[in-house]
Amino acid sequence: MRTLAALVSWLGSLGSRWSASVVEPQPIARLALIRCLVPLAILAFLATRLIHADDWLSSAGFHPPELAAGDWRQPLSLAPVAPLTAWLVAIAIVVTGFATSIGLFTPFAAAAFAMLLGYTTLADRLEAFTVSKLGTVLSIALALTPAGARYSVDAWRRRSGLARPELCSGGNVRFFQYLVPIFYFSSGVCKATGDWLTTPYVLWSHLHDSYQTSISLFAANHAPAWSWAVMQASALAFELGAPLWFAWRRTRPYALAYGIAMHTMIGLMFGPVRWFALLMIGLLVGCYAQRLSRSRS
């Protein structure tokens, strides 16, 4: 009974500490850095689509036909718009994305950016990628935080007579900090339930797709065969263990370094995925770089 009571007491104490850490004030510099970097990575990813907006979103380009109602592969079908409307949408995406990044009318710009990203993701389901899907969620979150209260045009416009905040409510930052390891863990589960545990060269096989770069071609031909199995296993261990690696203060710096190195290699070796790599590096640095924090969070 004493052991059970001690366990219950320990779990209660752990829960109390976790609850306190969630609301503990966090450096607003974290939000500002995420606000600056994430929209730019999203815009860079969308750039090749934005310059062909009429072909991308309007009736002038190809669009898959609407499937039967209730088909899980197409929960919502959006009809293509007129070419002029497509160009206006593209211009609005660029304007609201840059406005969010520099912190100009931040809540409204981020909310509009999120809605436009959500629209394009649904309107172009054949090319809906992680960046556009995740970008929509991140933009909604930014719109609901004081991301423009510091290091922004909004802060510069309100500079007279107002103190610039150093901290913000912990939940504004914790959302992003919890999102990253959950995202990694989900990715790891998908890999583990696929071929990553049974086939040691899945990662090597990815180098021979249309995303191949000169660096990945060189690596595929010159890196020893065993190294690909090692990198595959380490990436899977990193993703499956991400909630622990990022939650434990002692392993957090190593997880941050591994994540940045992993995404740097992804960006160098898988051409179009470089914008996803930059987005994730921006999130990692904004969420976990120790120099941005004055606390032990």
C-alpha positions as CSV (number, residue, x, y, z in Angstrom):
1,M,0.0,0.0,0.0
2,R,2.9,2.4,0.8
3,T,4.4,1.7,-2.6
4,L,1.1,2.4,-4.3
5,A,0.6,5.6,-2.3
6,A,4.2,6.7,-3.1
7,L,3.5,6.0,-6.8
8,V,0.3,8.0,-6.8
9,S,2.0,10.9,-5.0
10,W,4.9,10.9,-7.5
11,L,2.5,10.9,-10.5
12,G,0.5,13.7,-8.9
13,S,3.7,15.7,-8.3
14,L,4.8,15.0,-11.9
15,G,1.4,16.2,-13.2
16,S,1.6,19.3,-11.2
17,R,5.0,20.2,-12.5
18,W,3.9,19.5,-16.1
19,S,0.9,21.7,-15.7
20,A,3.0,24.5,-14.2
21,S,5.5,24.2,-17.1
22,V,2.8,24.6,-19.7
23,V,1.7,28.0,-18.5
24,E,5.2,29.2,-17.4
25,P,6.0,32.4,-19.4
26,Q,8.2,31.8,-22.4
27,P,10.5,34.2,-24.4
28,I,8.5,35.9,-27.1
29,A,11.6,35.7,-29.3
30,R,10.7,32.1,-30.0
31,L,7.4,33.2,-31.5
32,A,9.0,36.0,-33.4
33,L,11.6,33.6,-35.0
34,I,8.9,31.1,-36.0
35,R,6.8,33.9,-37.4
36,C,9.7,35.2,-39.5
37,L,10.9,31.9,-40.9
38,V,7.9,29.7,-41.4
39,P,6.0,31.9,-43.9
40,L,9.1,32.4,-45.9
41,A,9.7,28.7,-46.2
42,I,6.0,28.2,-47.2
43,L,6.2,30.9,-49.9
44,A,9.4,29.5,-51.3
45,F,7.7,26.1,-51.6
46,L,4.7,27.6,-53.3
47,A,6.8,29.8,-55.6
48,T,6.8,27.5,-58.6
49,R,3.0,27.2,-58.3
50,L,2.4,30.9,-57.7
51,I,4.1,31.9,-61.0
52,H,1.7,29.7,-62.9
53,A,-1.4,30.5,-60.8
54,D,-3.8,30.3,-63.8
55,D,-2.7,26.7,-64.6
56,W,-2.5,25.9,-60.9
57,L,-6.0,26.9,-59.6
58,S,-8.1,28.1,-62.6
59,S,-10.1,26.4,-65.2
60,A,-7.3,27.0,-67.7
61,G,-5.3,24.1,-66.1
62,F,-5.8,20.4,-65.5
63,H,-7.9,19.4,-62.4
64,P,-8.9,15.9,-61.4
65,P,-12.6,15.2,-61.7
66,E,-14.9,15.2,-58.7
67,L,-15.2,11.8,-57.2
68,A,-18.5,10.2,-56.0
69,A,-19.9,11.8,-52.9
70,G,-18.5,10.2,-49.7
71,D,-15.3,9.0,-51.3
72,W,-12.6,9.2,-48.6
73,R,-9.9,10.1,-51.2
74,Q,-11.7,13.4,-51.8
75,P,-13.6,14.6,-48.7
76,L,-14.1,18.1,-50.4
77,S,-14.0,19.0,-54.0
78,L,-13.4,22.7,-54.9
79,A,-14.2,23.7,-58.5
80,P,-11.4,25.6,-60.4
81,V,-11.8,29.4,-60.4
82,A,-11.5,31.9,-63.2
83,P,-7.9,32.8,-64.2
84,L,-8.2,36.3,-62.9
85,T,-9.4,35.0,-59.5
86,A,-6.5,32.5,-59.4
87,W,-4.0,35.4,-59.9
88,L,-5.6,37.4,-57.2
89,V,-5.4,34.4,-54.8
90,A,-1.7,34.0,-55.7
91,I,-1.0,37.7,-55.1
92,A,-2.9,37.6,-51.8
93,I,-0.9,34.6,-50.6
94,V,2.4,36.4,-51.3
95,V,1.2,39.6,-49.6
96,T,-0.2,37.9,-46.5
97,G,2.8,35.6,-46.2
98,F,5.3,38.4,-46.3
99,A,3.1,40.5,-44.0
100,T,3.0,37.7,-41.5
101,S,6.8,37.2,-41.7
102,I,7.6,40.9,-41.0
103,G,4.8,41.2,-38.5
104,L,2.6,43.7,-40.3
105,F,-1.0,43.5,-39.0
106,T,0.1,40.1,-37.8
107,P,-3.1,38.4,-36.5
108,F,-5.1,39.4,-39.6
109,A,-2.3,38.6,-42.0
110,A,-1.6,35.2,-40.5
111,A,-5.3,34.3,-40.4
112,A,-5.7,35.3,-44.0
113,F,-2.6,33.4,-45.0
114,A,-3.9,30.3,-43.2
115,M,-7.2,30.5,-45.0
116,L,-5.5,30.9,-48.4
117,L,-3.2,28.0,-47.7
118,G,-6.1,25.9,-46.7
119,Y,-8.0,26.7,-49.9
120,T,-5.0,25.9,-52.1
121,T,-4.4,22.6,-50.3
122,L,-8.0,21.5,-50.9
123,A,-8.1,22.9,-54.4
124,D,-4.9,21.1,-55.5
125,R,-5.1,17.8,-53.8
126,L,-2.7,16.2,-56.3
127,E,0.2,18.4,-55.1
128,A,-0.9,18.9,-51.5
129,F,2.4,18.4,-49.6
130,T,3.4,18.4,-46.0
131,V,4.5,22.1,-46.3
132,S,1.1,23.3,-47.4
133,K,-0.8,21.2,-44.9
134,L,1.4,21.9,-41.9
135,G,1.8,25.5,-43.0
136,T,-2.0,26.0,-42.6
137,V,-1.9,24.7,-39.0
138,L,1.1,26.8,-38.1
139,S,-0.4,30.0,-39.6
140,I,-3.6,29.5,-37.7
141,A,-1.5,29.1,-34.5
142,L,0.5,32.2,-35.2
143,A,-2.7,34.2,-35.7
144,L,-3.8,33.2,-32.2
145,T,-0.6,34.2,-30.5
146,P,1.1,37.5,-29.8
147,A,3.7,36.7,-32.5
148,G,3.8,40.3,-33.7
149,A,4.2,41.9,-30.3
150,R,8.0,42.0,-30.6
151,Y,10.6,42.2,-33.4
152,S,7.9,43.2,-36.0
153,V,6.6,46.1,-37.9
154,D,3.6,46.1,-35.6
155,A,5.9,46.6,-32.6
156,W,7.8,49.4,-34.4
157,R,4.5,51.2,-35.1
158,R,3.5,51.0,-31.4
159,R,6.9,51.8,-30.0
160,S,6.1,55.1,-28.4
161,G,5.2,54.9,-24.8
162,L,4.7,51.1,-24.7
163,A,7.1,48.6,-23.2
164,R,8.1,45.8,-25.5
165,P,7.3,42.4,-23.9
166,E,10.1,39.9,-23.3
167,L,7.8,37.1,-22.4
168,C,4.5,35.7,-23.4
169,S,2.1,33.1,-21.9
170,G,3.6,29.7,-22.1
171,G,0.9,28.0,-24.1
172,N,1.7,30.2,-27.1
173,V,5.1,28.6,-27.4
174,R,4.2,25.2,-25.9
175,F,1.9,24.5,-28.9
176,F,4.8,24.6,-31.3
177,Q,7.1,22.8,-28.9
178,Y,4.7,19.9,-28.5
179,L,3.8,19.9,-32.2
180,V,7.3,19.1,-33.3
181,P,7.9,15.8,-31.4
182,I,4.3,14.7,-32.0
183,F,4.9,15.3,-35.8
184,Y,8.2,13.3,-35.6
185,F,6.6,10.5,-33.6
186,S,3.7,10.1,-36.1
187,S,6.1,10.0,-39.0
188,G,8.2,7.3,-37.1
189,V,5.1,5.2,-36.5
190,C,4.2,5.4,-40.2
191,K,7.8,4.3,-41.1
192,A,7.8,1.5,-38.5
193,T,4.5,0.1,-39.8
194,G,5.8,0.3,-43.3
195,D,9.1,-1.2,-44.6
196,W,11.6,0.7,-42.4
197,L,11.9,-2.2,-39.9
198,T,12.1,-5.0,-42.5
199,T,14.1,-3.5,-45.4
200,P,17.4,-1.9,-44.5
201,Y,17.8,0.1,-47.7
202,V,14.5,2.0,-47.9
203,L,16.4,5.3,-47.3
204,W,18.9,4.4,-50.1
205,S,16.1,3.7,-52.5
206,H,14.7,7.2,-52.0
207,L,17.8,8.6,-53.6
208,H,16.8,7.4,-57.1
209,D,13.6,9.3,-57.5
210,S,12.8,12.5,-59.4
211,Y,13.9,14.4,-56.3
212,Q,17.5,13.3,-56.9
213,T,20.3,16.0,-56.7
214,S,24.0,15.9,-57.6
215,I,24.7,15.4,-53.9
216,S,22.4,12.4,-53.5
217,L,23.7,10.9,-56.7
218,F,27.2,11.1,-55.4
219,A,26.2,9.7,-52.0
220,A,24.3,6.8,-53.5
221,N,27.3,5.8,-55.6
222,H,30.1,6.3,-53.0
223,A,28.7,5.9,-49.5
224,P,29.2,2.3,-48.1
225,A,26.1,0.2,-48.2
226,W,26.0,-0.3,-44.4
227,S,25.9,3.4,-43.8
228,W,22.4,3.7,-45.3
229,A,21.1,1.1,-42.9
230,V,22.7,2.9,-40.0
231,M,21.2,6.3,-41.1
232,Q,17.8,4.7,-41.6
233,A,17.9,3.1,-38.1
234,S,19.1,6.3,-36.4
235,A,16.4,8.4,-38.2
236,L,13.7,6.0,-37.1
237,A,15.0,6.0,-33.5
238,F,15.1,9.8,-33.5
239,E,11.5,10.1,-34.7
240,L,10.0,7.4,-32.5
241,G,11.8,8.7,-29.5
242,A,11.2,12.4,-30.2
243,P,8.7,12.9,-27.4
244,L,11.4,11.7,-24.9
245,W,14.4,13.3,-26.6
246,F,12.8,16.8,-26.6
247,A,11.0,16.4,-23.2
248,W,14.2,15.5,-21.3
249,R,16.3,18.6,-20.8
250,R,19.6,16.6,-21.0
251,T,18.9,15.1,-24.4
252,R,17.2,18.1,-25.9
253,P,20.4,19.8,-27.2
254,Y,21.4,16.6,-28.9
255,A,17.9,16.1,-30.4
256,L,18.0,19.7,-31.7
257,A,21.4,19.1,-33.3
258,Y,20.4,15.8,-34.8
259,G,17.1,17.3,-36.2
260,I,18.9,20.2,-37.8
261,A,21.6,17.9,-39.3
262,M,18.9,15.5,-40.6
263,H,16.9,18.2,-42.3
264,T,20.0,19.7,-43.7
265,M,20.8,16.4,-45.4
266,I,17.2,16.1,-46.5
267,G,17.3,19.5,-48.1
268,L,20.7,18.8,-49.9
269,M,19.7,15.3,-51.1
270,F,16.0,15.6,-52.0
271,G,15.7,18.7,-54.2
272,P,12.1,20.1,-53.8
273,V,12.0,18.9,-50.2
274,R,14.5,21.6,-49.3
275,W,11.7,24.0,-48.4
276,F,10.2,21.4,-46.0
277,A,13.7,21.1,-44.5
278,L,14.0,24.8,-44.0
279,L,10.5,25.0,-42.4
280,M,11.4,22.2,-39.9
281,I,14.8,23.8,-39.1
282,G,13.0,27.1,-38.4
283,L,10.6,25.3,-36.1
284,L,13.4,23.4,-34.3
285,V,15.5,26.5,-33.7
286,G,12.5,28.7,-32.7
287,C,11.2,26.0,-30.3
288,Y,14.3,24.6,-28.7
289,A,17.4,26.8,-29.3
290,Q,18.7,27.5,-25.7
291,R,19.9,31.0,-26.4
292,L,16.3,32.1,-27.0
293,S,15.3,31.0,-23.6
294,R,15.9,32.5,-20.2
295,S,14.3,29.6,-18.4
296,R,15.1,25.9,-18.1
297,S,12.1,25.0,-20.2
